Amino acid sequence: LSIVSSNGTSAAPSWRRLHSEYQVLRTMASSQARALPPRKPSKYRNARRQASCTTSSASGMLPVIAPITHDTNGQLLNTNADTIASVLAVAMSALYRVRLVYCFEKRGVLNDITDEQSVIPLITEPEFEMLKKEDKLADGILPKLDNAFHALHAGVKEVLIGHSDDIVRNCTENTAGTLIRL
């Protein structure tokens, strides 16, 4: 099962292309839900939401969740979409092997911010700590990587960071971008 987050920038795919890719992802989600063995159920605090997402996935639906939340006074808040996707991926990892896919305007995590071709293909947690110490990571990628490692520690199989043009490819085994693993 793949959970996808897109930041909605100009790099985000057009609605027409998104609709056709939705058809592909819907087919893939349906076949993956049947093909992958479920993970052992774990204690999950909000079983009703999990069951709702599971029912949607099993029926071939692709849920789209807006990252709009509210405070205790009803004031609408624009919550980080990556955080919402991470929480959803963790919840679904109790039932499925989940890949969390973050889409944004770069092809992946770059070793050199001025070189679009310097995509780091794989980052493990020790490498992430080293990259932070060497100050090689742009500020914008840090929340994605922090969310990625949080999700991995909480049960998500793997996280992929890549460009929105590669959304369908990144929901298969033949990925483009940066794969994040423990």
Helices and strands as residue ranges (DSSP letters): E 2-6, H 15-35, H 47-58, E 68-70, E 76-78, H 81-92, E 99-104, E 122-123, H 125-133, G 139-141, H 142-153, E 158-163, G 164-166, G 169-171, E 178-180
